[in-house]
Amino acid sequence: MAAAVVTGGARGLGFEIARLLAQRGLAVNVADVDEAGAQAAAERIGGSAWGSALNVTDPEACREAARAAAERAGGLAVWVNNAGILRTGPSWSHSDADRRALVDVNVHGLMNGTIAALELMRPANSGHILNVVSLAGLAAPPGETVYAATKHAALAFTVGTLYDLRESGCKGVRLSAICPDGIWTPMLYDKVDDPQAAPSWSGVLLQPEQVARRAVELLDSPRPVVSMPRWRGGVARAFSAAPRLATALVPAVMADARRRQKRWGRKHAGDGRGTASS
Ligand SMILES: NC(=O)c1ccc[n+]([C@@H]2O[C@H](COP(=O)([O-])OP(=O)(O)OC[C@H]3O[C@@H](n4cnc5c(N)ncnc54)[C@H](O)[C@@H]3O)[C@@H](O)[C@H]2O)c1
């Protein structure tokens, strides 16, 4: 048996990824800043899963989590950088602390996890690092601008690190970035009435189980970058490639996204999933 670490695994997408990795026979560390949530999630998963406190903004804590997981299960096979936070609003509207938190968790956290995993995977010349990015890593929507900036950095770091590995002669370690559209997780539960979060509803709102399945498939058929759904990745890249046209289209795209968001809100108002996001 080998180990997998899933950051931010206490709930949402991370929980679903952790569950599928455990089903594949990996000993999974559900690692989350919410320690009680991580332990409860590991209990729900069962088998060899265990929960632990991990704040991904702490590089030494990431190293320790990687070492502990490898010692416990005889090697580190998979590290999933899933932990992330979302704040919405125009780029100038965040508090300094919120802007810094977005960069700390979504960028430094992902870098810390990647580097901690590579310290064990490079010498072993094996292992797979899955980085959860977002379509916001391919195009920057209004209202989620700072979040999108962090996800662009996360994507550049993932792909660039893969190039660094191959350039250095390391062929056995894999890195993949998954860029999903909006996902119906606690991250969005309290954003249904937030017009600034409308881009999350602009395309296809995915279920975490769907995205987790696609993420875990990457272990068998590795690809550097996968967007979900695929066509939305194409749309996002086209938007990015034509910023003048995109600027002109933004009001219509946002108006349509807000209509979809309202429709979703009406449909899901009473479904009991209205937990606040972090
Ligand atoms: N929900 C979406 O619409 C969506 C879309 C695309 C990508 N994503 C990305 O998917 C990933 C998972 O998001 P989610 O929707 O499941 O969100 P979520 O808010 O439901 O879960 C995020 C988890 O990360 C944990 N976390 C937050 N800060 C942390 C830290 N410093 N250290 C360790 N854990 C921390 C939280 O405690 C929580 O358990 C994130 O990277 C997010 O950006 C989400």
The ligand as a Gaussian input file, in Angstrom:
#p B3LYP/6-31G(d) Opt

LIG

0 1
 N      -16.543000      25.103000      -5.985000
 C      -16.203000      25.581000      -7.189000
 O      -17.018000      26.195000      -7.908000
 C      -14.820000      25.350000      -7.741000
 C      -14.602000      25.447000      -9.131000
 C      -13.336000      25.223000      -9.644000
 C      -12.294000      24.928000      -8.787000
 N      -12.510000      24.854000      -7.442000
 C      -11.376000      24.546000      -6.578000
 O      -11.591000      23.276000      -5.993000
 C      -10.881000      23.199000      -4.754000
 C      -11.811000      22.662000      -3.685000
 O      -12.860000      23.598000      -3.511000
 P      -14.302000      23.233000      -2.942000
 O      -15.264000      23.777000      -3.889000
 O      -14.365000      21.808000      -2.543000
 O      -14.289000      24.212000      -1.667000
 P      -14.764000      24.016000      -0.170000
 O      -14.759000      25.376000       0.422000
 O      -16.001000      23.221000      -0.121000
 O      -13.584000      23.126000       0.471000
 C      -12.282000      23.650000       0.616000
 C      -11.574000      22.918000       1.748000
 O      -10.263000      23.499000       1.856000
 C       -9.976000      23.686000       3.224000
 N       -8.981000      24.742000       3.403000
 C       -9.147000      26.080000       3.261000
 N       -8.004000      26.724000       3.574000
 C       -7.095000      25.769000       3.895000
 C       -5.742000      25.799000       4.313000
 N       -5.093000      26.961000       4.484000
 N       -5.108000      24.638000       4.549000
 C       -5.764000      23.450000       4.390000
 N       -7.045000      23.346000       4.045000
 C       -7.705000      24.500000       3.790000
 C      -11.332000      24.047000       3.864000
 O      -11.319000      23.842000       5.267000
 C      -12.262000      23.099000       3.106000
 O      -12.380000      21.871000       3.772000
 C      -10.357000      24.614000      -4.478000
 O       -9.013000      24.696000      -4.872000
 C      -11.214000      25.480000      -5.398000
 O      -10.594000      26.684000      -5.730000
 C      -13.755000      25.026000      -6.898000

